[in-house]
Amino acid sequence: MTKVRIDRLGLHGDGIAPGPVYVARTLPSEVVEGVIDQDRIAAPRILMPSADRVKAPCAQYARCGGCALQHARDDFVAEWKQGVVEQALRAQGIEARFRPVKTSPARSRRRVTFAGRRLKKGASIGFHTRASDTVVDVPDCRVIAPELAALREGLAGFVTVLGSRKAEVSFSATLSEAGVDLDIRGGKPLEPAMFPALTRLAHELDLARLSVEGDVQVTLRPPFQMFGTAQVIPPPGAFLQATREGEAALAQAVVDAVGHAKRVADLFSGCGTFALPLARQSEVHAVEGEAAMLEALDGGWRKAPGLARVTHEVRDLFRRPLLPDDLRMFDAVVIDPPRAGAEAQTAELAKARPPVIAAVSCNPITFARDAKTLVNAGYTLDWVQVVDQFRWSPHVELAARLSLAHIPN
């Protein structure tokens, strides 16, 4: 047995001791002991706990791989997540003013992926254990919305129809305003004989929509989401912010950043999370690589009264970023790229120099890299808003405002 003292948390939420030695579910200043296997202690014994340590609210926390920080006080987690962003910016030579962290409440996650495995008798539905493909039941998950938690046991019927003893079935469940939108992947190929059973199960679970591998099989009610005043029906499996509270916080930050801009470009727009709320006061041009998401955005905009004009463009912004001549017609730009960031598009923004940029990111490292490009081009990072909608996970999201020196906050 080896005794170590935890110095800090890594980006995945693991405690890091000198060596480095990685120790899951520990906190800075704690003294622990255990067997070091390569560079990790898998089963630590806490000898001196931190004052920030609390009892995890979930009975399955020790087994389930879904959460990583239930053992820490909420204010510690918020401070740590902001510190992750501060550290990433500091590494690029950037200091910033931070707005207070916005944390989504427990039991608010509106999208979840359950794993399902067929057993000799019945099925196992739940989440993977940490760093494993073993499925553990979590009957009282403290993260996901109650409507999604209640769905879990009913998914066993789909495993019986689509599952096999060799393959795992994945259930992506999204809570819409009309009920649960369920997309099933990884099962056996669909055959006509399966359709009656799938339809019956969709009715029994009162699903809004059922799709398999992205193809809609049953629609009982259109599974719409509200983006501002617009009702949008996303395609199966489309990206959606994890909680309503988190989406509202990010959308408000974007609206605050854009201010009174008359013409706004929304890059990586998805189904209109930001474009449609912005259209209450600004004309918006939405750019996204997936045509189906833009079709959903356009359908919602056309039916919503009182919105300004919203145009859209299907474009791969990684391979074909908007160029300065495209960008100079806009008073503000919103950019919300995937985790890889938007290095190529940011370089064009730096050349075009639109007055205001509202940046949304799920990766502090790539956000800081891209922010550095803009700062070098004359922008000021006015403020950063950390939004924690992946409660008890190490995942960090943020919104930020960048402006040219003469643009008021």
Legacy VTK file of the C-alpha trace (Angstrom):
# vtk DataFile Version 3.0
C-alpha trace
ASCII
DATASET POLYDATA
POINTS 409 float
0.000 0.000 0.000
1.236 3.481 -0.898
0.202 6.714 0.780
-0.165 9.857 -1.398
-1.481 13.406 -1.034
-3.769 14.801 -3.716
-2.473 18.075 -5.150
-5.176 18.979 -7.658
-7.940 17.709 -9.920
-7.266 16.854 -13.547
-9.539 17.776 -16.453
-11.419 14.483 -16.067
-12.122 15.130 -12.386
-9.563 12.636 -11.043
-7.333 13.610 -8.158
-3.659 13.918 -9.106
-0.836 13.168 -6.662
2.909 13.631 -7.317
4.268 11.168 -9.836
1.765 11.756 -11.312
-0.593 9.245 -9.710
-4.276 9.449 -10.650
-6.885 8.690 -8.002
-10.565 8.840 -8.943
-13.125 10.509 -6.696
-10.660 12.302 -4.476
-10.170 15.998 -3.747
-7.218 18.374 -3.328
-5.406 18.120 0.056
-6.755 14.619 0.768
-4.377 11.896 1.923
-5.197 8.449 0.541
-3.562 5.065 0.309
-3.869 2.178 -2.071
-2.117 -0.044 -4.553
-0.601 1.839 -7.483
-1.145 -0.023 -10.750
0.939 1.751 -13.390
-0.036 5.375 -12.633
-3.412 4.865 -10.947
-4.918 3.896 -7.592
-8.212 2.206 -8.461
-9.492 1.557 -4.927
-8.219 4.324 -2.636
-8.784 4.450 1.101
-9.337 8.012 2.317
-7.106 8.663 5.336
-7.575 12.442 5.606
-10.725 13.737 3.857
-11.080 17.242 2.508
-13.482 19.726 4.101
-15.090 19.888 0.647
-16.007 16.194 0.703
-19.697 15.256 1.093
-21.651 12.019 1.011
-22.676 11.215 -2.543
-26.471 11.483 -2.922
-26.679 8.481 -5.285
-26.409 4.968 -3.847
-24.912 3.720 -7.145
-22.201 6.400 -7.324
-19.367 3.997 -6.521
-20.309 1.770 -9.483
-21.923 3.978 -12.116
-19.601 5.751 -14.547
-22.004 8.590 -15.274
-20.920 10.962 -12.487
-17.434 11.883 -11.284
-17.895 14.638 -8.676
-20.810 13.723 -6.414
-18.352 13.474 -3.524
-17.656 17.241 -3.634
-19.634 20.253 -2.402
-21.557 22.062 -5.135
-19.723 25.347 -4.585
-16.368 23.551 -4.814
-17.401 22.038 -8.177
-18.520 25.443 -9.491
-15.247 27.064 -8.408
-13.232 24.214 -9.916
-15.035 24.427 -13.261
-14.470 28.161 -13.454
-10.844 27.530 -12.513
-10.500 25.116 -15.464
-11.536 27.931 -17.814
-9.307 30.478 -16.063
-6.327 28.138 -16.330
-6.944 27.486 -20.035
-7.116 31.227 -20.728
-4.082 31.991 -18.564
-2.075 29.461 -20.569
-2.815 31.665 -23.599
-1.902 34.848 -21.731
-5.539 35.988 -21.349
-7.271 37.279 -18.234
-11.053 37.652 -18.113
-13.912 38.863 -15.965
-16.258 36.040 -14.989
-19.983 36.159 -14.462
-21.384 33.932 -11.684
-21.521 30.232 -12.593
-24.961 28.921 -13.623
-25.544 25.335 -12.438
-28.498 23.224 -13.548
-30.472 21.586 -10.718
-30.474 17.871 -9.968
-32.859 15.688 -11.996
-32.932 18.196 -14.864
-31.036 16.441 -17.675
-33.465 16.142 -20.597
-31.413 13.826 -22.778
-29.755 10.584 -21.791
-28.331 7.445 -23.387
-29.187 4.157 -21.720
-27.319 0.953 -22.510
-29.295 -2.271 -22.846
-28.110 -5.854 -22.797
-30.168 -8.975 -23.326
-29.876 -11.549 -20.533
-30.971 -15.178 -20.280
-34.079 -13.840 -18.589
-35.119 -10.328 -19.486
-32.709 -7.440 -20.001
-30.402 -5.098 -18.114
-30.977 -1.380 -18.735
-28.783 1.308 -17.234
-25.401 3.008 -17.517
-21.873 1.695 -17.963
-19.725 1.287 -14.904
-16.564 3.381 -14.834
-14.149 2.468 -17.682
-16.137 -0.673 -18.485
-18.856 -2.000 -20.777
-20.671 -3.582 -17.810
-24.184 -2.168 -17.427
-25.396 -1.160 -13.970
-29.004 -0.385 -13.078
-29.522 3.089 -11.626
-33.193 3.105 -10.586
-33.047 6.502 -8.872
-30.643 8.549 -10.996
-30.159 12.035 -9.498
-29.123 13.576 -12.816
-31.809 12.829 -15.397
-35.354 14.185 -15.487
-37.952 11.975 -13.721
-39.754 11.322 -17.019
-36.588 9.755 -18.431
-35.870 7.787 -15.261
-39.399 6.345 -15.390
-38.782 5.159 -18.950
-35.826 2.942 -18.082
-37.568 -0.298 -17.098
-39.939 -0.119 -20.057
-37.035 -0.240 -22.487
-36.527 -3.929 -21.721
-39.257 -4.754 -24.233
-37.247 -3.158 -27.032
-34.187 -5.201 -26.048
-36.279 -8.345 -26.408
-37.285 -7.330 -29.931
-34.048 -5.776 -31.210
-31.286 -7.043 -28.930
-29.035 -10.051 -28.990
-26.825 -11.728 -26.407
-23.738 -10.459 -28.255
-24.599 -6.837 -29.068
-25.486 -3.897 -26.852
-28.488 -1.740 -27.676
-28.231 2.042 -27.197
-31.296 4.121 -26.284
-30.993 7.873 -26.823
-33.950 9.415 -25.027
-34.761 13.122 -25.274
-37.505 14.816 -23.293
-39.472 17.053 -25.646
-42.422 19.322 -24.858
-44.677 16.528 -26.114
-43.049 13.589 -24.341
-40.059 11.333 -24.901
-38.334 11.157 -28.284
-36.520 7.791 -28.435
-33.882 6.718 -30.948
-32.599 3.132 -30.753
-29.254 2.084 -32.203
-27.064 -1.002 -32.248
-29.753 -3.676 -32.378
-30.555 -6.310 -34.969
-31.527 -5.133 -38.470
-35.173 -4.186 -38.744
-37.540 -6.736 -40.241
-41.233 -6.263 -41.079
-42.197 -8.775 -38.397
-40.790 -6.433 -35.721
-42.986 -3.432 -36.565
-46.133 -4.495 -34.654
-44.113 -5.039 -31.460
-42.296 -1.723 -31.844
-45.583 0.112 -32.388
-47.169 -1.574 -29.368
-44.220 -0.665 -27.128
-44.249 2.943 -28.360
-47.915 3.193 -27.347
-47.376 1.443 -24.011
-44.588 3.873 -23.090
-46.535 6.806 -24.581
-43.526 7.919 -26.598
-43.858 11.073 -28.660
-41.698 9.538 -31.393
-39.781 6.301 -31.937
-36.924 5.965 -34.397
-34.437 3.202 -35.093
-30.980 4.154 -36.389
-32.358 7.634 -37.060
-35.306 6.432 -39.165
-38.701 7.357 -37.724
-40.934 4.331 -37.100
-43.768 5.726 -34.966
-44.932 9.283 -34.267
-47.706 9.724 -31.728
-47.057 13.449 -31.262
-44.500 15.778 -32.873
-41.591 15.951 -30.357
-41.104 19.715 -30.463
-38.711 21.901 -28.500
-39.193 25.593 -27.726
-36.410 27.855 -28.958
-37.581 31.283 -27.915
-41.160 31.516 -29.203
-40.635 28.974 -31.996
-41.694 25.327 -31.890
-38.965 23.248 -33.526
-39.107 19.520 -34.264
-35.470 18.327 -34.357
-34.525 15.297 -36.438
-33.905 12.096 -34.452
-30.678 12.255 -32.477
-30.062 15.939 -33.226
-27.910 17.925 -30.819
-29.791 19.593 -27.976
-28.490 21.396 -24.905
-28.560 18.991 -21.971
-30.960 20.895 -19.696
-33.594 23.557 -20.209
-31.904 25.643 -17.517
-28.517 25.340 -19.192
-29.948 26.250 -22.574
-31.705 29.282 -21.079
-28.469 30.450 -19.422
-26.445 30.093 -22.629
-29.155 31.734 -24.738
-29.410 34.682 -22.366
-25.634 35.089 -22.395
-25.660 35.113 -26.208
-28.485 37.677 -26.301
-26.582 39.831 -23.791
-23.386 39.573 -25.832
-25.003 40.431 -29.157
-26.905 43.396 -27.741
-28.722 45.519 -30.333
-27.012 44.131 -33.421
-29.279 44.352 -36.465
-27.723 41.526 -38.485
-26.274 38.427 -36.831
-24.544 35.340 -38.231
-25.081 32.165 -36.183
-22.324 29.678 -37.026
-22.760 25.979 -36.149
-26.385 26.941 -35.529
-27.905 23.482 -35.107
-31.699 23.603 -35.002
-31.831 27.230 -33.862
-30.992 27.230 -30.157
-29.630 30.765 -30.450
-30.809 31.898 -33.888
-34.500 31.816 -33.033
-34.310 33.695 -29.692
-32.097 36.280 -31.412
-34.668 36.692 -34.180
-36.971 38.490 -31.768
-34.825 41.575 -32.377
-32.263 40.807 -35.106
-32.110 39.386 -38.595
-30.168 36.131 -38.426
-28.266 34.042 -40.968
-27.868 30.487 -39.633
-25.052 28.274 -40.944
-24.888 24.553 -40.153
-23.435 21.439 -41.777
-26.518 19.242 -41.319
-29.386 20.047 -43.687
-31.996 18.271 -41.554
-31.292 20.555 -38.588
-31.639 23.660 -40.728
-34.923 22.336 -42.133
-36.172 22.001 -38.549
-35.002 25.545 -37.759
-36.702 26.944 -40.852
-39.943 25.118 -40.080
-40.022 26.551 -36.562
-39.238 30.087 -37.764
-41.986 30.091 -40.407
-44.677 29.196 -37.868
-43.548 31.574 -35.114
-45.169 35.026 -35.213
-43.276 38.269 -34.798
-39.757 37.106 -35.645
-37.320 38.917 -37.890
-36.065 37.270 -41.058
-33.971 34.118 -40.565
-32.045 32.768 -43.539
-29.969 29.619 -43.529
-27.104 27.945 -45.340
-25.852 24.353 -45.356
-22.066 24.567 -45.098
-19.209 22.586 -43.595
-17.504 25.347 -41.628
-14.450 23.182 -40.955
-13.689 22.728 -44.657
-15.348 25.876 -45.993
-15.399 28.585 -43.325
-17.198 31.830 -44.079
-14.698 34.303 -45.504
-14.218 37.980 -44.583
-16.349 39.160 -47.524
-19.182 36.951 -46.199
-18.757 38.106 -42.614
-18.392 41.862 -43.002
-22.118 42.342 -43.592
-22.901 41.259 -39.990
-22.933 43.419 -36.859
-22.324 40.400 -34.630
-21.388 36.736 -34.972
-22.398 33.823 -32.756
-20.155 30.754 -32.921
-20.850 27.468 -31.125
-18.500 24.796 -32.523
-18.031 21.178 -31.383
-15.293 20.243 -28.930
-12.567 20.589 -31.559
-13.262 24.315 -31.693
-13.273 26.342 -34.898
-9.671 27.160 -35.721
-10.197 27.770 -39.447
-13.374 29.812 -38.982
-11.832 31.830 -36.159
-8.929 32.771 -38.418
-11.426 34.236 -40.912
-13.270 36.066 -38.135
-9.971 37.611 -37.073
-9.528 38.951 -40.626
-13.143 40.142 -41.001
-13.254 41.754 -37.523
-17.029 41.892 -36.950
-17.722 44.299 -34.046
-18.947 41.648 -31.574
-18.499 37.888 -31.274
-20.567 35.724 -28.925
-18.616 32.505 -28.410
-20.138 29.335 -26.939
-17.930 26.363 -26.169
-17.924 22.933 -24.537
-14.118 22.777 -24.418
-12.140 25.413 -22.483
-8.878 24.392 -24.158
-10.016 24.998 -27.750
-12.010 28.057 -26.668
-8.871 29.611 -25.177
-6.876 28.750 -28.313
-9.457 30.428 -30.563
-9.880 33.374 -28.188
-6.129 33.982 -28.413
-6.431 34.319 -32.192
-9.130 36.955 -31.756
-7.287 38.823 -29.003
-4.233 39.003 -31.263
-6.504 40.548 -33.904
-7.529 43.361 -31.565
-10.483 41.899 -29.685
-11.081 42.247 -25.939
-12.508 39.314 -23.993
-15.207 41.251 -22.130
-16.593 38.464 -19.948
-17.011 34.707 -19.612
-20.077 32.858 -18.302
-19.514 29.268 -17.104
-22.635 27.123 -17.426
-22.684 23.752 -15.635
-25.506 21.733 -17.148
-23.635 18.433 -16.799
-23.968 18.362 -13.040
-21.450 16.239 -11.122
-19.403 15.622 -14.265
-16.072 17.243 -15.244
-17.707 18.645 -18.390
-17.480 22.460 -18.658
-19.496 24.753 -20.930
-19.281 28.498 -21.340
-20.391 31.554 -23.236
-18.261 34.647 -23.752
-18.338 38.088 -25.340
-15.470 39.393 -27.437
-15.550 42.878 -28.935
-13.314 45.350 -30.657
-11.895 47.973 -28.324
-14.386 50.694 -29.250
-17.529 48.559 -28.791
-19.189 49.153 -25.365
-20.085 46.230 -23.131
LINES 1 410
409 0 1 2 3 4 5 6 7 8 9 10 11 12 13 14 15 16 17 18 19 20 21 22 23 24 25 26 27 28 29 30 31 32 33 34 35 36 37 38 39 40 41 42 43 44 45 46 47 48 49 50 51 52 53 54 55 56 57 58 59 60 61 62 63 64 65 66 67 68 69 70 71 72 73 74 75 76 77 78 79 80 81 82 83 84 85 86 87 88 89 90 91 92 93 94 95 96 97 98 99 100 101 102 103 104 105 106 107 108 109 110 111 112 113 114 115 116 117 118 119 120 121 122 123 124 125 126 127 128 129 130 131 132 133 134 135 136 137 138 139 140 141 142 143 144 145 146 147 148 149 150 151 152 153 154 155 156 157 158 159 160 161 162 163 164 165 166 167 168 169 170 171 172 173 174 175 176 177 178 179 180 181 182 183 184 185 186 187 188 189 190 191 192 193 194 195 196 197 198 199 200 201 202 203 204 205 206 207 208 209 210 211 212 213 214 215 216 217 218 219 220 221 222 223 224 225 226 227 228 229 230 231 232 233 234 235 236 237 238 239 240 241 242 243 244 245 246 247 248 249 250 251 252 253 254 255 256 257 258 259 260 261 262 263 264 265 266 267 268 269 270 271 272 273 274 275 276 277 278 279 280 281 282 283 284 285 286 287 288 289 290 291 292 293 294 295 296 297 298 299 300 301 302 303 304 305 306 307 308 309 310 311 312 313 314 315 316 317 318 319 320 321 322 323 324 325 326 327 328 329 330 331 332 333 334 335 336 337 338 339 340 341 342 343 344 345 346 347 348 349 350 351 352 353 354 355 356 357 358 359 360 361 362 363 364 365 366 367 368 369 370 371 372 373 374 375 376 377 378 379 380 381 382 383 384 385 386 387 388 389 390 391 392 393 394 395 396 397 398 399 400 401 402 403 404 405 406 407 408
